[in-house]
Amino acid sequence: MVEPKHTVTLYKRQRQIIDFIAQFSQSKGYSPNLRDIAEAMGLSSLATVHEHIERLVQKGVVKKTAAGGTRGIVLVDHKITEAIRAVNIPILGWFRAGSPIEPYSVNHAYLQVGADMIPGSKRAFALQNKGDFLKEESILDGDYFIIEENASIKDGDVVIAILEDTSAIVKKIYRESTRVRLESLTTNFAPFYTTKIQIQGKLISMLRKFNI
């Protein structure tokens, strides 16, 4: 029998679903169904969840039980969750949109993330989101930002940055001739402009932990 490969590329939503399935199964003793996953992801459409699951099935990460998806979406191999949680990165602070970054409440705190989240030998750190200010950007209270230090920033990258008034932001960045344009992650908000900005790093991923 061929052992499954664990060098699978998982995108943000796929990783969240995998994490949820693992946490749900461990907590409840049985696997979640589509509705459980939809509620955890904040998705109203079961069809959207089904689409994500089908892609994970194709990647060989999950499988459906004989129940055909009604009750039974399981991980093919729990070593997959171990493989994607292989690196500890420091949690350096609390991120509250529009406020200064606060020191983290626990000294020497670390977050365990998948090794494939951190490209190559890049250095990374985490900030934990505080509050519901970014809810319309699909960023919830308690979510973790995974940030690459000293990254090469290109137009359209999402950055964590400090403005002149010391407030922290998470925005897409575009450099113009005499200023920087900052846009929201969605299209719900108008861009704004600045000439003074301190980039803390590039957002490379996000992690959500579930209360089950």
Secondary structure, 3 states (H helix, E strand, C coil): CCCCCCCCCCCHHHHHHHHHHHHHHHHHCCCCCHHHHHHHHCCCCHHHHHHHHHHHHHCCCEEECCCCCCCCEEECCCHHHHHCCCEEEEEEEEECCCCCCEECCCCCCEEEECHHHCCCCCCEEEEEECCCCCHHHCCCCCCEEEEECCCCCCCCCEEEEEECCCCEEEEEEEECCCCEEEECCCCCCCCEEECCEEEEEEEEEEECCCCC
